[in-house]
Amino acid sequence: MTSEIIVVDPAAEDDVQKAALAPRLKTLEGARVGLIDNSKHMAEETLREVEALLKTRYGVSAVSYYRKRNASVPTPPDVLQELTSKCDAFVHGVAD
């Protein structure tokens, strides 16, 4: 009688997709910025401070805010589509 042992590697597969970085904005003055809150502890407080700084110090004209329902899920594609259609830049907040 022979036994077979199967070893399973729980690590994620290396399926890397390369993408170029978006070009930097010349200025934030008048820019529309999207804030994506990952819903972790203190993320909202952190991003609200970032929002205030962007508006008062850097002249950002509008901020769109989206809070994910939990940190382990990606931002839904329809939300990303909507935000990218009306924002010039994004901040994705991670906090704990």
Z-matrix of the N, CA and C atoms (Angstrom, degrees):
N
C 1 1.433
C 2 1.537 1 108.78
N 3 1.313 2 115.82 1 125.10
C 4 1.467 3 120.11 2 178.91
C 5 1.521 4 109.16 3 -110.53
N 6 1.311 5 114.71 4 147.97
C 7 1.467 6 121.37 5 177.57
C 8 1.508 7 108.80 6 -111.18
N 9 1.280 8 114.54 7 149.22
C 10 1.455 9 119.67 8 177.13
C 11 1.522 10 108.18 9 -120.11
N 12 1.319 11 116.32 10 132.71
C 13 1.456 12 121.71 11 177.80
C 14 1.518 13 107.58 12 -111.16
N 15 1.306 14 115.56 13 127.17
C 16 1.457 15 120.78 14 177.43
C 17 1.520 16 107.55 15 -108.43
N 18 1.304 17 116.07 16 123.79
C 19 1.455 18 121.71 17 178.57
C 20 1.526 19 107.52 18 -100.25
N 21 1.315 20 115.61 19 126.28
C 22 1.452 21 121.27 20 -178.83
C 23 1.521 22 108.41 21 -110.70
N 24 1.317 23 116.61 22 129.15
C 25 1.458 24 122.21 23 177.58
C 26 1.531 25 107.92 24 -94.27
N 27 1.338 26 118.78 25 114.66
C 28 1.464 27 120.66 26 -177.20
C 29 1.530 28 114.55 27 -79.14
N 30 1.316 29 116.56 28 -1.35
C 31 1.469 30 119.34 29 -178.56
C 32 1.523 31 109.82 30 -69.29
N 33 1.311 32 114.79 31 150.88
C 34 1.462 33 120.29 32 178.14
C 35 1.519 34 110.23 33 -66.58
N 36 1.307 35 114.43 34 150.46
C 37 1.458 36 118.99 35 178.20
C 38 1.527 37 109.49 36 -72.08
N 39 1.302 38 115.66 37 150.40
C 40 1.462 39 120.99 38 177.86
C 41 1.524 40 109.54 39 -87.73
N 42 1.309 41 115.78 40 84.24
C 43 1.459 42 121.49 41 177.19
C 44 1.526 43 106.24 42 -115.12
N 45 1.310 44 115.77 43 78.86
C 46 1.455 45 121.82 44 -173.20
C 47 1.529 46 110.12 45 -88.67
N 48 1.317 47 115.06 46 128.95
C 49 1.453 48 120.80 47 174.82
C 50 1.517 49 107.40 48 -108.82
N 51 1.312 50 116.10 49 122.17
C 52 1.458 51 119.61 50 -179.55
C 53 1.523 52 109.81 51 -84.24
N 54 1.314 53 114.31 52 139.83
C 55 1.454 54 120.98 53 177.74
C 56 1.516 55 108.13 54 -144.04
N 57 1.296 56 115.26 55 146.36
C 58 1.461 57 120.71 56 178.49
C 59 1.525 58 109.14 57 -80.13
N 60 1.319 59 115.79 58 149.33
C 61 1.461 60 120.30 59 174.55
C 62 1.520 61 109.28 60 -68.94
N 63 1.306 62 115.56 61 147.82
C 64 1.464 63 119.78 62 175.36
C 65 1.523 64 108.33 63 -68.06
N 66 1.322 65 117.25 64 148.15
C 67 1.469 66 118.42 65 178.11
C 68 1.524 67 110.45 66 -64.77
N 69 1.336 68 115.28 67 145.43
C 70 1.464 69 120.37 68 178.72
C 71 1.524 70 110.07 69 -69.97
N 72 1.320 71 115.09 70 147.65
C 73 1.460 72 119.88 71 173.70
C 74 1.522 73 108.34 72 -73.93
N 75 1.298 74 116.94 73 144.85
C 76 1.463 75 120.22 74 177.81
C 77 1.527 76 110.44 75 -67.90
N 78 1.329 77 115.44 76 -33.84
C 79 1.461 78 121.51 77 179.60
C 80 1.523 79 108.91 78 -153.99
N 81 1.315 80 116.44 79 157.35
C 82 1.464 81 120.66 80 173.76
C 83 1.531 82 111.06 81 -91.69
N 84 1.314 83 117.04 82 -11.81
C 85 1.465 84 122.08 83 179.68
C 86 1.531 85 109.48 84 -56.08
N 87 1.327 86 115.56 85 118.25
C 88 1.462 87 121.07 86 179.03
C 89 1.525 88 114.74 87 80.26
N 90 1.317 89 117.58 88 -0.05
C 91 1.472 90 120.74 89 -177.86
C 92 1.529 91 111.02 90 -73.52
N 93 1.310 92 115.00 91 156.04
C 94 1.461 93 122.75 92 173.89
C 95 1.526 94 106.36 93 -106.89
N 96 1.327 95 116.49 94 123.66
C 97 1.463 96 121.20 95 -173.40
C 98 1.525 97 110.33 96 -118.61
N 99 1.314 98 115.77 97 136.28
C 100 1.458 99 121.99 98 174.80
C 101 1.519 100 109.68 99 -100.00
N 102 1.318 101 116.60 100 135.22
C 103 1.461 102 122.14 101 176.37
C 104 1.525 103 107.66 102 -114.32
N 105 1.328 104 116.39 103 124.08
C 106 1.459 105 120.70 104 177.89
C 107 1.518 106 107.81 105 -112.25
N 108 1.314 107 115.15 106 117.08
C 109 1.460 108 124.28 107 -176.89
C 110 1.528 109 107.70 108 -95.21
N 111 1.336 110 117.21 109 124.12
C 112 1.466 111 119.73 110 -177.56
C 113 1.529 112 112.85 111 -82.77
N 114 1.301 113 118.13 112 1.83
C 115 1.470 114 126.66 113 176.16
C 116 1.525 115 115.02 114 72.94
N 117 1.327 116 117.29 115 12.37
C 118 1.458 117 119.14 116 174.55
C 119 1.528 118 109.60 117 -77.93
N 120 1.336 119 114.76 118 165.02
C 121 1.455 120 121.84 119 179.53
C 122 1.530 121 110.71 120 -53.63
N 123 1.303 122 117.25 121 126.99
C 124 1.467 123 126.04 122 177.14
C 125 1.537 124 114.49 123 76.09
N 126 1.322 125 118.38 124 1.73
C 127 1.472 126 119.30 125 178.79
C 128 1.520 127 111.02 126 -64.07
N 129 1.325 128 116.97 127 -46.42
C 130 1.462 129 119.17 128 -178.67
C 131 1.526 130 111.47 129 -62.53
N 132 1.325 131 116.85 130 -45.41
C 133 1.464 132 120.21 131 179.69
C 134 1.529 133 110.96 132 -60.36
N 135 1.319 134 116.16 133 -41.76
C 136 1.466 135 120.92 134 179.78
C 137 1.523 136 110.67 135 -64.28
N 138 1.327 137 116.20 136 -47.58
C 139 1.465 138 119.36 137 -178.14
C 140 1.525 139 112.68 138 -68.64
N 141 1.309 140 117.85 139 -31.57
C 142 1.472 141 119.41 140 176.56
C 143 1.527 142 110.64 141 -67.04
N 144 1.323 143 117.27 142 -34.67
C 145 1.474 144 120.65 143 174.19
C 146 1.534 145 110.13 144 -67.36
N 147 1.324 146 116.10 145 -42.40
C 148 1.475 147 120.29 146 176.92
C 149 1.534 148 109.25 147 -60.30
N 150 1.310 149 116.77 148 -43.56
C 151 1.468 150 121.08 149 178.72
C 152 1.527 151 111.08 150 -57.89
N 153 1.332 152 116.71 151 -47.40
C 154 1.463 153 120.43 152 -179.97
C 155 1.520 154 110.99 153 -60.63
N 156 1.333 155 117.49 154 -43.23
C 157 1.467 156 120.91 155 178.51
C 158 1.524 157 111.77 156 -64.68
N 159 1.318 158 116.25 157 -42.79
C 160 1.464 159 119.56 158 179.78
C 161 1.527 160 111.28 159 -59.85
N 162 1.322 161 116.57 160 -39.17
C 163 1.464 162 120.18 161 -178.58
C 164 1.522 163 112.33 162 -76.29
N 165 1.337 164 117.02 163 -46.56
C 166 1.465 165 119.32 164 -173.99
C 167 1.520 166 113.62 165 -80.66
N 168 1.305 167 117.50 166 -40.34
C 169 1.459 168 120.53 167 -175.12
C 170 1.524 169 113.63 168 -92.00
N 171 1.335 170 116.58 169 -32.94
C 172 1.470 171 119.40 170 -172.76
C 173 1.521 172 114.45 171 -113.56
N 174 1.323 173 118.16 172 -0.58
C 175 1.453 174 121.06 173 173.16
C 176 1.516 175 115.66 174 72.42
N 177 1.318 176 117.10 175 25.36
C 178 1.465 177 120.00 176 176.28
C 179 1.522 178 108.52 177 -62.18
N 180 1.330 179 116.79 178 134.42
C 181 1.459 180 120.17 179 -174.16
C 182 1.525 181 113.86 180 -86.10
N 183 1.328 182 117.70 181 -30.03
C 184 1.462 183 120.12 182 -177.68
C 185 1.525 184 109.84 183 -151.91
N 186 1.332 185 115.10 184 147.53
C 187 1.458 186 121.13 185 177.04
C 188 1.526 187 108.42 186 -128.99
N 189 1.327 188 115.75 187 129.74
C 190 1.467 189 122.06 188 173.10
C 191 1.522 190 106.76 189 -106.67
N 192 1.327 191 116.24 190 132.05
C 193 1.461 192 121.15 191 -173.90
C 194 1.517 193 109.86 192 -118.62
N 195 1.325 194 116.36 193 131.18
C 196 1.465 195 121.22 194 174.99
C 197 1.522 196 108.88 195 -132.30
N 198 1.324 197 116.47 196 131.31
C 199 1.466 198 121.92 197 177.79
C 200 1.522 199 108.51 198 -111.76
N 201 1.342 200 115.73 199 120.89
C 202 1.456 201 120.65 200 177.20
C 203 1.523 202 109.52 201 -67.53
N 204 1.340 203 117.48 202 151.92
C 205 1.475 204 119.36 203 -178.90
C 206 1.505 205 112.07 204 -71.21
N 207 1.344 206 117.75 205 -27.69
C 208 1.460 207 121.44 206 169.25
C 209 1.522 208 109.02 207 -159.79
N 210 1.317 209 114.90 208 162.12
C 211 1.462 210 120.72 209 -171.12
C 212 1.520 211 113.71 210 -70.48
N 213 1.323 212 117.56 211 -19.91
C 214 1.463 213 119.42 212 -173.36
C 215 1.522 214 113.96 213 -87.78
N 216 1.310 215 117.80 214 -3.83
C 217 1.465 216 119.67 215 179.39
C 218 1.525 217 109.86 216 -107.93
N 219 1.324 218 116.96 217 148.08
C 220 1.463 219 118.82 218 177.12
C 221 1.537 220 110.83 219 -73.09
N 222 1.300 221 115.89 220 161.78
C 223 1.459 222 120.23 221 173.64
C 224 1.531 223 107.05 222 -65.97
N 225 1.330 224 118.35 223 129.87
C 226 1.464 225 120.23 224 -177.81
C 227 1.535 226 111.85 225 -57.65
N 228 1.332 227 116.82 226 142.11
C 229 1.471 228 120.48 227 -178.39
C 230 1.527 229 113.60 228 -56.15
N 231 1.331 230 118.27 229 -37.67
C 232 1.467 231 119.61 230 -179.59
C 233 1.527 232 111.31 231 -67.00
N 234 1.335 233 116.79 232 -34.52
C 235 1.468 234 120.71 233 176.74
C 236 1.528 235 109.59 234 -67.84
N 237 1.336 236 116.73 235 -44.89
C 238 1.466 237 119.82 236 177.83
C 239 1.520 238 111.03 237 -60.32
N 240 1.321 239 116.95 238 -41.81
C 241 1.471 240 120.84 239 178.83
C 242 1.520 241 111.07 240 -60.95
N 243 1.333 242 115.82 241 -45.86
C 244 1.465 243 119.77 242 179.10
C 245 1.526 244 111.32 243 -62.57
N 246 1.328 245 116.69 244 -46.87
C 247 1.462 246 120.22 245 -178.66
C 248 1.531 247 111.72 246 -64.50
N 249 1.326 248 117.25 247 -42.14
C 250 1.467 249 118.80 248 -178.92
C 251 1.527 250 111.36 249 -67.63
N 252 1.321 251 117.57 250 -24.90
C 253 1.464 252 119.56 251 178.96
C 254 1.527 253 112.16 252 -75.61
N 255 1.347 254 116.76 253 -20.08
C 256 1.469 255 117.86 254 -177.15
C 257 1.526 256 114.88 255 -124.36
N 258 1.343 257 117.57 256 7.17
C 259 1.467 258 120.21 257 -179.32
C 260 1.525 259 111.17 258 -124.35
N 261 1.326 260 115.12 259 147.61
C 262 1.464 261 121.42 260 177.20
C 263 1.518 262 112.26 261 -93.16
N 264 1.338 263 117.13 262 -22.68
C 265 1.464 264 122.31 263 -177.67
C 266 1.523 265 108.78 264 -154.37
N 267 1.347 266 115.31 265 163.47
C 268 1.468 267 120.95 266 -179.19
C 269 1.511 268 111.34 267 -134.13
N 270 1.326 269 114.44 268 152.06
C 271 1.467 270 122.48 269 167.49
C 272 1.523 271 104.82 270 -126.55
N 273 1.323 272 115.79 271 122.58
C 274 1.459 273 120.07 272 176.14
C 275 1.513 274 107.37 273 -104.23
N 276 1.328 275 117.07 274 112.01
C 277 1.452 276 121.53 275 -171.83
C 278 1.509 277 113.54 276 -89.66
N 279 1.300 278 115.40 277 131.24
C 280 1.451 279 123.17 278 175.28
C 281 1.518 280 106.74 279 -124.76
N 282 1.320 281 115.91 280 125.31
C 283 1.462 282 119.34 281 -179.73
C 284 1.518 283 109.88 282 -143.29
N 285 1.297 284 115.84 283 161.35
C 286 1.461 285 122.57 284 175.13
C 287 1.503 286 109.62 285 -151.95
